[in-house]
Each structure stands twice: as structure tokens, then as C-alpha cells.
């Protein structure tokens, strides 16, 4: 080794140690742990809800276990318990490393952690005692909403402080994060306060439609893609293919996505020009997504074998394929012609599962798979084969569920269009609902294997020095173009 390369290696190691010292790994581990806990609870709630479609319900007649209330626990548990907690943990890992500055206050971080768990648990209690709001994805009780909004503001303050102090040009990951912190506060306030206190009728429906979709597009999507722009170059050890394309994706999201939500209420009293605008902007988003997908597949060019050898990369890229699939599906299903068939059918349910679990859930599980041994101070996983089983049970289970519900939606839609009796559509749907339940069990078994692997890894860990990240971290090298 030459003297120059030795100095470069030493500098890279010093930078890695500096980045490690900025991250509170305990809070990252805490967020990931509660995220997986809520994920399992939410999935079990979904399984419980699905049993009623098969006329098998073990808690019939018990008000607190009524299917409608557990459906809220299923959806809110995924959004605010599983995804939000995992993203907060990943932000505590990535933001200090990208900015080389700690969060505003670690004590504030821990306060937010405990406060957020209290918010999620309070929402669950509110659902069970019948205090839910009539807002999709915003069913949280009215007495929880102000506290949740305050928590989101504190999250933004805690992370924006190091981002705004970061020197030099800003990598695209931080663009996504900044936007998400601002957008999420505005979207949550719009969906949970305006329809409740200020706006009614068709205008309220329009706002609720915007909230439903903007929660996905302006909260989950920018943080999810921002984290992909951080983790993928690190694991592949090469810069993102095109920094220019990454900015096209960001500004396309910012311009088109906020208008999409009204496509949830086509053929409603909402003015048709707003409905047409939602359809056009939804189709436009597909072109934006195509640029992002091209960018990431350009990045993995010449390293495609890592899809076979590296499990986190496999989680990430399968999630990207699912993301492209859902957006391509959106471009067709939002048209008035498609809506005549699929509206209110299981097609929509299959689409939602592919988005929330197949995309963002897969990305989260990939991040946890990559980081967990380091967070536990372990030299490796207790049983790597269990992680492989976790991936295949989750991937195949979700894919079969998606196709099953898509076909079920078409069967239901054409039956209703043909003016068949409602009971006939229910009978025709029963085999599809049975297969959905079976695939749900497979997915849950996969998550149990993963959680057991984490526990056994923590018990049998062999303490080692943390492995330094490659010197070409996104903060320094990943913004380069080819």
C-alpha cells in the first residue's frame, strides 16, 4: 500500500468513526423494535378482520373485538405504528451521517419516541371504544390529533436543525427529507382538522381525498425514496447513476402528487374539473416514477449479481419494482372507464397492500436487515437462512395476495355491472377471500421468523467493532453522475 492510499484509508476510517459517534444507536434500535412490534399487531388485526369474510369469527358479539374497529387498528397500525416508527429510526441513523451533525437534542429525540408510542396506543384505545373519525387513514380520535400534530412539528424541528446547518451542496436525500417534514405537518392538519371543524359536504370529501393520497405521497414516499437514495449507493459502493434524474424525480413528485387524491372520489359531487385534474396528474406521476426507477436500475448496472447475494438490496429493488407496478396500475385504474368496474372492489384492497407493504414495508425490512447486526453489536445474523425464508414468505405471499385480490376485484366489478344479486358476488368472492387469508398467514409466519432471528441474534451476539461504511457515502460521493 502506498503512503497516499494509506492516508486515504486512515481518513476514511476517521470519518466513519466520526459518523458513528453522531448516531445514537440505542434510539434507532428502539424505533425498529417497536416498529416490528406494531407491524405484527397490525398484521394480526388484519388477519382477524379477514376471518369475518369467511364466516369465521372467534369474537362475535364482543364489542371491543368488532371487525370494523380492528380494521382501523390494522390500517393505522401499519401507517403510524410500523412505517412511521421505522422511518424515525432510519432518520436518526441517516441524517447525522449525511450532515455530519447530531440531531438538535437527543433528549428531544427520546421524548418524541415515548410520546409517539403514547399517541399510537391512545389511537388504538380510541378505536376500541368507538371514538374513530370518519376520515380514511385519519380515524384517530379528535382528542389525539392535536398531540399528534405537535409531535410531527417536533420531529421536523429536531431533524431540520442539522440539515439546515450542513455545509456544502445538499444531496437529494436531504431534499426529500426537508419536503417530507414540511408536507407531513400540512397534510395531517388538512385531513384531520378542516373536515372535522371547518369544511363540509363535497368540499370535505375533496379534502379527505387529498389527505388519503398525500399521506402516502407527501409523507411516506419522500422519506422512503430519500432513504433509498442513502442506503442503495452505500451497499452497492458506487454513486447514484444520475443526480440530475434524482432531482427530476423530486420536483415531479412535488408538482404532480399533491393533486392526485380526488381520484378516490370519481363520479362524486366534487366538480368534474377537479376530478379530471386528479386523473391527469396521477397519470403524470407514472412518468416521474419511471425516471426514478431508471436511475436506480442504472445504479445497479454491472452489479446485478448483488440481487442474488445481498438480501437488503433484494428487498430494496423488489420494492422498487412493486412501486413501479402500483403507479402503472394507478395510471389505468384512475380513469373513469376503469372506475366503472373496480370502484369499491377488492382490486383497490390489493393495490393498497402492494403499496404499503410491498413497497415501503419491503424497504423498511431491507433497512432493518442491513442495520440490525450493527445495532446489536453482533458479528452477523443468528440464522441467515431464516432471513431468506422471511423474504420468500413475504414476497411470494404478498404477490399471490395481490393477484388474488386483483382478480377478485374484476369478478366483483363485472358481477355488479351485470346487475347480479349482491349475494352472488359474495359467493363468487369467497374462494378469493380464503386464498387472501392463507397468504396473510404466510406473511405473518415470515415476520415471526424475522423477529425470532433478531431476538436470537441479540442473545447469541459476539461483540465486535462496528464495520465502517464505505468512504463513498452519499454525503460525499453518491451525488456524482456518470
C-alpha positions as CSV (number, residue, x, y, z in Angstrom):
1,X,0.0,0.0,0.0
2,X,1.4,3.4,-1.0
3,X,1.6,6.3,1.6
4,X,-1.1,8.2,-0.2
5,X,-3.5,5.3,-0.2
6,X,-2.7,4.6,3.5
7,X,-3.6,8.2,4.3
8,X,-6.8,7.9,2.4
9,X,-7.7,4.7,4.2
10,X,-7.0,6.3,7.6
11,X,-9.0,9.4,6.7
12,X,-12.0,7.2,5.6
13,X,-11.8,5.2,8.9
14,X,-11.7,8.5,10.9
15,X,-14.7,9.8,9.0
16,X,-16.6,6.6,9.7
17,X,-15.8,6.8,13.4
18,X,-16.9,10.4,13.4
19,X,-20.2,9.4,11.8
20,X,-20.7,6.5,14.3
21,X,-20.2,8.9,17.2
22,X,-23.0,11.2,15.9
23,X,-25.6,8.4,15.9
24,X,-27.5,7.3,19.0
25,X,-27.8,3.6,18.1
26,X,-30.0,2.9,21.1
27,X,-32.8,5.1,19.8
28,X,-32.5,3.6,16.3
29,X,-32.8,0.1,17.8
30,X,-35.7,1.2,20.0
31,X,-37.6,2.6,17.0
32,X,-37.0,-0.5,14.9
33,X,-38.1,-2.8,17.8
34,X,-41.4,-1.0,18.4
35,X,-41.9,-0.8,14.6
36,X,-41.7,-4.5,14.2
37,X,-44.0,-5.0,17.3
38,X,-46.7,-2.8,15.8
39,X,-46.2,-4.4,12.4
40,X,-47.0,-7.8,13.9
41,X,-50.0,-6.4,15.9
42,X,-51.4,-4.7,12.7
43,X,-51.0,-7.9,10.7
44,X,-52.7,-10.0,13.3
45,X,-55.5,-7.4,13.3
46,X,-55.8,-7.7,9.5
47,X,-55.9,-11.5,9.8
48,X,-58.7,-11.2,12.4
49,X,-60.6,-8.8,10.1
50,X,-60.3,-11.1,7.2
51,X,-61.8,-14.1,9.1
52,X,-65.3,-12.4,9.0
53,X,-65.3,-12.7,5.2
54,X,-65.1,-16.5,5.7
55,X,-67.9,-16.5,8.3
56,X,-65.3,-17.5,10.9
57,X,-65.0,-15.0,13.7
58,X,-63.9,-16.1,17.1
59,X,-65.0,-12.9,18.9
60,X,-68.5,-12.5,17.6
61,X,-70.7,-10.3,19.8
62,X,-67.8,-8.7,21.7
63,X,-67.9,-5.0,21.0
64,X,-64.2,-4.3,21.6
65,X,-63.3,-7.0,19.0
66,X,-65.8,-6.0,16.4
67,X,-64.2,-6.3,12.9
68,X,-64.7,-2.7,11.9
69,X,-62.7,-1.4,14.9
70,X,-59.9,-3.9,14.3
71,X,-59.8,-2.8,10.7
72,X,-58.8,0.7,12.0
73,X,-56.1,-0.9,14.1
74,X,-54.8,-2.8,11.0
75,X,-54.5,0.3,8.8
76,X,-53.4,2.9,11.4
77,X,-51.1,0.3,13.0
78,X,-49.3,-0.1,9.6
79,X,-49.1,3.7,8.9
80,X,-48.3,5.2,12.3
81,X,-47.0,2.2,14.2
82,X,-44.9,0.3,11.7
83,X,-43.9,2.7,9.0
84,X,-43.6,5.9,10.9
85,X,-41.6,4.3,13.7
86,X,-39.2,2.6,11.3
87,X,-38.7,5.8,9.3
88,X,-38.0,7.8,12.5
89,X,-35.4,5.2,13.4
90,X,-33.8,5.3,9.9
91,X,-33.8,9.1,10.0
92,X,-31.9,9.0,13.3
93,X,-29.3,6.8,11.5
94,X,-29.0,8.7,8.2
95,X,-29.5,12.4,8.9
96,X,-26.4,12.7,11.3
97,X,-24.3,10.8,8.9
98,X,-25.4,12.9,5.9
99,X,-24.9,16.2,7.6
100,X,-22.0,15.2,10.0
101,X,-24.1,16.9,12.7
102,X,-26.2,15.4,15.5
103,X,-29.9,16.0,15.8
104,X,-31.0,19.1,17.6
105,X,-31.3,17.4,21.0
106,X,-31.1,13.7,21.9
107,X,-33.3,14.3,24.9
108,X,-35.9,15.7,22.5
109,X,-35.5,12.5,20.4
110,X,-36.3,10.3,23.3
111,X,-39.2,12.5,24.3
112,X,-40.6,12.2,20.8
113,X,-40.1,8.4,20.9
114,X,-42.1,7.9,24.0
115,X,-44.7,10.5,23.0
116,X,-45.2,8.8,19.6
117,X,-45.8,5.4,21.2
118,X,-48.3,7.0,23.5
119,X,-50.1,8.6,20.5
120,X,-50.3,5.3,18.7
121,X,-51.6,3.4,21.8
122,X,-54.1,6.2,22.6
123,X,-55.4,5.9,19.0
124,X,-55.8,2.1,19.5
125,X,-57.8,2.7,22.7
126,X,-59.9,5.3,20.9
127,X,-60.7,2.8,18.1
128,X,-61.7,0.1,20.5
129,X,-64.1,2.4,22.5
130,X,-65.6,3.7,19.3
131,X,-64.1,7.2,19.0
132,X,-62.9,7.0,15.5
133,X,-63.3,9.8,12.9
134,X,-65.0,9.2,9.6
135,X,-61.8,10.0,7.7
136,X,-59.9,7.2,5.9
137,X,-56.4,6.9,7.3
138,X,-57.4,9.7,9.7
139,X,-59.6,7.7,12.0
140,X,-57.5,8.8,15.0
141,X,-59.8,10.3,17.7
142,X,-60.2,14.1,17.8
143,X,-58.5,14.2,21.2
144,X,-55.4,12.6,19.7
145,X,-55.0,14.8,16.7
146,X,-53.6,17.9,18.3
147,X,-51.0,15.9,20.2
148,X,-50.0,14.0,17.0
149,X,-49.7,17.3,15.1
150,X,-47.4,18.7,17.8
151,X,-45.3,15.6,17.7
152,X,-44.9,15.9,13.9
153,X,-43.8,19.5,14.3
154,X,-41.2,18.5,16.9
155,X,-39.9,15.8,14.6
156,X,-39.4,18.4,11.9
157,X,-37.6,20.8,14.2
158,X,-35.3,18.0,15.6
159,X,-34.1,16.9,12.1
160,X,-34.2,20.2,10.2
161,X,-31.7,21.7,12.6
162,X,-28.7,19.6,11.5
163,X,-29.9,19.6,7.8
164,X,-30.1,23.4,7.6
165,X,-26.6,23.7,9.2
166,X,-25.0,21.2,6.8
167,X,-22.2,22.7,4.8
168,X,-21.8,22.3,1.0
169,X,-24.2,21.2,-1.7
170,X,-27.2,19.3,-0.5
171,X,-27.6,15.6,-1.6
172,X,-31.1,14.7,-2.9
173,X,-31.9,12.6,0.2
174,X,-32.0,15.7,2.2
175,X,-34.2,17.4,-0.3
176,X,-36.7,14.6,0.2
177,X,-36.4,14.8,4.0
178,X,-36.9,18.6,4.2
179,X,-40.0,18.4,2.0
180,X,-41.4,15.5,4.0
181,X,-41.1,17.3,7.3
182,X,-43.0,20.3,5.9
183,X,-45.6,18.4,3.9
184,X,-46.5,16.0,6.6
185,X,-47.5,18.6,9.1
186,X,-49.6,20.4,6.5
187,X,-51.2,17.2,5.2
188,X,-52.1,16.0,8.7
189,X,-53.6,19.3,9.7
190,X,-55.6,19.4,6.4
191,X,-57.1,15.9,6.8
192,X,-57.7,15.8,10.5
193,X,-58.9,19.3,11.3
194,X,-60.5,21.0,8.3
195,X,-63.1,18.3,7.6
196,X,-63.9,18.0,11.3
197,X,-64.3,21.6,12.2
198,X,-64.4,23.9,9.1
199,X,-65.4,22.3,5.8
200,X,-68.4,20.1,5.0
201,X,-70.2,18.5,2.1
202,X,-68.4,17.8,-1.2
203,X,-65.6,20.1,-0.3
204,X,-64.9,18.0,2.8
205,X,-64.8,14.9,0.5
206,X,-62.2,16.6,-1.7
207,X,-60.0,17.4,1.3
208,X,-60.3,13.9,2.6
209,X,-59.3,12.5,-0.8
210,X,-56.3,14.7,-0.8
211,X,-55.4,13.6,2.7
212,X,-55.7,9.9,1.8
213,X,-53.3,10.2,-1.1
214,X,-51.0,12.9,0.2
215,X,-50.3,10.9,3.4
216,X,-48.8,8.3,1.1
217,X,-47.3,10.7,-1.5
218,X,-46.0,13.5,0.7
219,X,-45.1,11.7,3.9
220,X,-44.3,8.0,3.2
221,X,-43.0,8.4,-0.4
222,X,-40.4,11.2,0.1
223,X,-38.9,9.6,3.2
224,X,-38.9,6.2,1.6
225,X,-37.2,7.3,-1.6
226,X,-34.9,9.6,0.3
227,X,-33.7,6.6,2.4
228,X,-33.3,4.5,-0.8
229,X,-31.0,7.3,-2.2
230,X,-29.0,6.9,1.0
231,X,-28.8,3.2,1.5
232,X,-28.5,1.8,-2.1
233,X,-25.3,3.7,-3.0
234,X,-23.7,2.7,0.3
235,X,-24.4,-1.0,-0.1
236,X,-23.5,-1.1,-3.8
237,X,-20.4,1.0,-3.1
238,X,-21.0,3.3,-6.1
239,X,-22.6,6.7,-6.6
240,X,-26.2,7.1,-7.8
241,X,-26.3,6.9,-11.6
242,X,-27.6,10.4,-12.3
243,X,-28.0,13.2,-9.8
244,X,-30.0,15.2,-12.4
245,X,-32.6,12.4,-12.7
246,X,-32.9,12.3,-9.0
247,X,-33.9,15.9,-9.0
248,X,-36.4,15.4,-11.8
249,X,-38.0,12.7,-9.6
250,X,-38.1,15.0,-6.6
251,X,-39.6,18.0,-8.4
252,X,-42.0,15.8,-10.3
253,X,-43.3,14.4,-7.1
254,X,-43.6,17.9,-5.6
255,X,-45.5,19.2,-8.7
256,X,-47.9,16.4,-9.5
257,X,-48.6,14.3,-6.4
258,X,-50.5,16.9,-4.3
259,X,-53.3,16.9,-6.8
260,X,-53.9,13.2,-7.0
261,X,-56.2,12.5,-4.1
262,X,-59.5,13.4,-5.6
263,X,-59.3,10.4,-7.9
264,X,-60.6,8.5,-4.8
265,X,-63.9,10.2,-5.3
266,X,-64.6,10.0,-9.1
267,X,-68.3,10.2,-10.1
268,X,-68.9,12.1,-6.9
269,X,-70.5,15.6,-6.4
270,X,-67.0,17.1,-6.4
271,X,-66.6,19.4,-9.5
272,X,-65.6,17.4,-12.6
273,X,-62.7,19.7,-13.4
274,X,-61.1,18.7,-10.1
275,X,-61.7,15.0,-10.9
276,X,-60.2,15.4,-14.4
277,X,-57.2,17.2,-12.9
278,X,-56.6,14.4,-10.4
279,X,-56.8,11.8,-13.2
280,X,-54.3,13.7,-15.4
281,X,-51.8,14.4,-12.5
282,X,-52.0,10.7,-11.4
283,X,-51.0,9.6,-14.9
284,X,-48.2,12.2,-15.0
285,X,-46.8,10.7,-11.8
286,X,-46.1,7.5,-13.6
287,X,-43.7,9.2,-16.0
288,X,-42.0,10.8,-12.9
289,X,-41.7,7.4,-11.3
290,X,-40.2,6.0,-14.5
291,X,-37.2,8.4,-14.2
292,X,-36.6,7.3,-10.6
293,X,-36.7,3.6,-11.5
294,X,-34.4,4.2,-14.4
295,X,-32.0,6.0,-12.1
296,X,-31.8,3.1,-9.6
297,X,-31.5,0.4,-12.2
298,X,-28.8,2.4,-13.9
299,X,-27.1,2.5,-10.5
300,X,-27.1,-1.3,-10.1
301,X,-25.8,-1.8,-13.7
302,X,-22.8,-4.1,-13.7
303,X,-23.6,-5.1,-10.1
304,X,-26.8,-7.1,-10.8
305,X,-25.4,-10.2,-9.0
306,X,-26.0,-8.4,-5.7
307,X,-29.7,-9.0,-6.2
308,X,-28.8,-12.6,-5.6
309,X,-26.1,-12.2,-2.9
310,X,-27.2,-9.2,-0.9
311,X,-30.6,-9.5,0.9
312,X,-31.1,-5.8,1.7
313,X,-30.5,-4.9,-2.0
314,X,-33.1,-7.6,-2.9
315,X,-35.7,-6.1,-0.5
316,X,-35.0,-2.6,-1.9
317,X,-35.2,-3.4,-5.6
318,X,-38.2,-5.7,-5.4
319,X,-39.9,-2.9,-3.5
320,X,-39.0,-0.6,-6.4
321,X,-40.5,-3.0,-9.0
322,X,-43.6,-3.1,-6.8
323,X,-43.6,0.7,-6.7
324,X,-43.5,1.0,-10.5
325,X,-46.2,-1.6,-10.7
326,X,-48.5,0.2,-8.4
327,X,-48.0,3.5,-10.2
328,X,-48.6,1.9,-13.6
329,X,-51.7,0.4,-12.1
330,X,-52.8,3.8,-10.9
331,X,-52.4,5.3,-14.3
332,X,-55.1,3.0,-15.6
333,X,-57.3,2.5,-12.6
334,X,-57.9,6.2,-12.1
335,X,-59.5,6.6,-15.5
336,X,-63.3,6.9,-15.5
337,X,-63.6,3.8,-17.6
338,X,-61.7,1.6,-15.1
339,X,-63.6,3.1,-12.2
340,X,-66.8,1.8,-13.6
341,X,-65.6,-1.7,-12.9
342,X,-63.2,-1.6,-10.0
343,X,-64.7,1.0,-7.7
344,X,-65.4,-0.3,-4.2
345,X,-64.0,-3.7,-5.2
346,X,-61.1,-5.8,-3.8
347,X,-59.0,-4.6,-6.7
348,X,-58.4,-1.4,-4.5
349,X,-57.5,-3.6,-1.5
350,X,-54.9,-5.5,-3.4
351,X,-53.4,-2.2,-4.7
352,X,-53.2,-0.8,-1.2
353,X,-51.4,-3.9,0.2
354,X,-48.9,-3.8,-2.6
355,X,-48.1,-0.1,-1.9
356,X,-47.9,-0.1,1.9
357,X,-46.3,-3.4,2.5
358,X,-44.8,-4.4,-0.9
359,X,-43.1,-1.1,-1.3
360,X,-42.5,0.8,1.9
361,X,-42.7,-2.3,4.1
362,X,-40.1,-4.1,1.9
363,X,-37.8,-1.1,2.1
364,X,-38.1,-1.0,5.9
365,X,-37.4,-4.7,6.2
366,X,-34.4,-4.3,4.0
367,X,-33.0,-1.4,6.1
368,X,-33.6,-3.4,9.3
369,X,-31.9,-6.5,7.8
370,X,-28.9,-4.3,6.9
371,X,-28.6,-2.4,10.2
372,X,-29.8,-4.8,12.9
373,X,-26.5,-6.7,13.5
374,X,-24.6,-3.4,13.8
375,X,-27.2,-2.0,16.2
376,X,-26.9,-5.2,18.3
377,X,-23.1,-5.2,18.2
378,X,-23.2,-8.7,16.6
379,X,-20.9,-10.1,14.0
380,X,-23.7,-11.5,11.9
381,X,-27.2,-13.0,12.0
382,X,-28.0,-16.0,14.2
383,X,-29.6,-17.8,11.2
384,X,-29.2,-16.1,7.8
385,X,-31.4,-18.8,6.3
386,X,-34.3,-17.5,8.5
387,X,-33.9,-14.1,6.8
388,X,-34.1,-15.8,3.4
389,X,-37.3,-17.6,4.5
390,X,-38.6,-14.3,5.7
391,X,-38.0,-12.7,2.3
392,X,-39.6,-15.5,0.3
393,X,-42.6,-16.0,2.5
394,X,-43.3,-12.2,2.5
395,X,-42.6,-11.8,-1.2
396,X,-44.5,-14.8,-2.6
397,X,-47.3,-14.3,0.0
398,X,-47.8,-10.7,-1.0
399,X,-47.5,-11.3,-4.7
400,X,-50.2,-14.1,-4.6
401,X,-52.4,-11.9,-2.4
402,X,-52.1,-9.0,-4.9
403,X,-53.0,-11.1,-7.9
404,X,-55.8,-12.8,-5.9
405,X,-57.4,-9.6,-4.9
406,X,-56.9,-8.0,-8.3
407,X,-58.8,-10.9,-9.9
408,X,-61.4,-10.8,-7.1
409,X,-62.0,-7.1,-7.8
410,X,-62.6,-7.8,-11.5
411,X,-65.0,-10.6,-10.7
412,X,-66.9,-8.4,-8.3
413,X,-66.9,-5.4,-10.6
414,X,-68.3,-7.3,-13.6
415,X,-70.8,-9.0,-11.5
416,X,-72.1,-5.7,-10.2
417,X,-72.0,-4.2,-13.7
418,X,-74.1,-7.1,-14.9
419,X,-76.7,-6.3,-12.1
420,X,-76.1,-9.7,-10.4
421,X,-77.5,-10.1,-7.0
422,X,-75.2,-8.9,-4.2
423,X,-75.3,-12.4,-2.7
424,X,-74.0,-13.9,-5.9
425,X,-70.9,-11.6,-5.9
426,X,-70.3,-12.6,-2.2
427,X,-70.4,-16.3,-3.1
428,X,-68.1,-15.7,-6.1
429,X,-65.6,-13.8,-3.9
430,X,-65.4,-16.5,-1.1
431,X,-62.6,-18.6,-2.7
432,X,-60.5,-15.4,-3.2
433,X,-61.0,-14.4,0.4
434,X,-59.9,-17.8,1.5
435,X,-56.7,-17.5,-0.5
436,X,-56.1,-14.0,0.9
437,X,-56.3,-15.4,4.4
438,X,-53.8,-18.1,3.6
439,X,-51.3,-15.7,2.1
440,X,-51.8,-13.4,5.1
441,X,-50.8,-16.3,7.4
442,X,-47.7,-17.0,5.2
443,X,-46.7,-13.3,5.5
444,X,-47.2,-13.4,9.3
445,X,-45.1,-16.6,9.6
446,X,-42.3,-14.8,7.7
447,X,-42.4,-11.8,10.1
448,X,-42.3,-14.2,13.1
449,X,-39.2,-15.9,11.7
450,X,-37.5,-12.5,11.3
451,X,-38.4,-11.3,14.8
452,X,-37.2,-14.6,16.3
453,X,-33.9,-14.2,14.3
454,X,-33.4,-10.7,15.8
455,X,-34.1,-12.0,19.3
456,X,-31.7,-14.9,18.9
457,X,-29.1,-12.7,17.4
458,X,-29.3,-10.4,20.4
459,X,-29.0,-13.3,22.8
460,X,-26.1,-15.0,21.0
461,X,-24.3,-12.0,19.7
462,X,-20.5,-11.8,19.6
463,X,-19.4,-8.2,20.3
464,X,-17.3,-6.8,17.5
465,X,-16.1,-3.3,16.4
466,X,-18.7,-1.8,14.0
467,X,-17.8,-2.2,10.4
468,X,-17.0,1.2,8.8
469,X,-19.2,2.3,6.0
470,X,-17.6,2.7,2.6
471,X,-15.8,6.0,2.2
472,X,-18.1,6.9,-0.7
473,X,-21.1,7.7,1.4
474,X,-23.9,9.6,-0.2
475,X,-22.9,12.7,1.7
476,X,-19.6,12.7,-0.3
477,X,-19.8,10.7,-3.4
478,X,-23.3,9.5,-4.2
479,X,-24.4,12.7,-5.8
480,X,-21.9,12.2,-8.7
481,X,-23.2,11.5,-12.1
482,X,-21.9,9.1,-14.8
